[in-house]
């Protein structure tokens, strides 16, 4: 995902804007959610390793779908660079080890779309690390209206940094970069400012 991908993403979004935006305007998010339907590969991998997934409030994990409220964030109207901020998260537990991934931020830049998260192990802070790459489906249309951002069928795959951290914490080698985590949808509400 390079500059061409981000440019195509921006053109697809801006082609659906119903009101002409000034180049210095931003969209500011105030509500909504991002939902991730976890892949069977990911669930099977966790099961085979004895790792149990749970939610971190106010995030929810129900019937294989994780949901995280959108609380804040801004995106530039002209180039769509910016971020979408979430609350809640996921927990991964095996034996006496608990990893919590929370406070997710979707970051959109020239180099692509990455989801970062705050990571802790057994209550000790590791820090904010890149967790997942997000990839839009090839045919993306009707993504954007004046005050609502809707994305669907967004592929979520494991970042190298997250794979290395999980392998180290759980003392395994099963987590690999590019591993399919699932498919995400974003339904956000924003206003122009």
Secondary structure, DSSP 8 states (H G I E B T S, - for coil): --HHHHHHHHHHHHTT-SS---TT-EEEEEEEEEEEEE-HHHHHHHHHHT-EEEEETT-EEETTEEEEEEEEEEEETTT--EEEEE--EEEEEETTEEEEEEEEEEEEETTEEEEEEEEEETTEEEEEEEEEEEE--SS--S-EETTEEEEEEEEEEE-HHHHHHHHHHHT-S---TT-EEEEEEEEEEEEE-
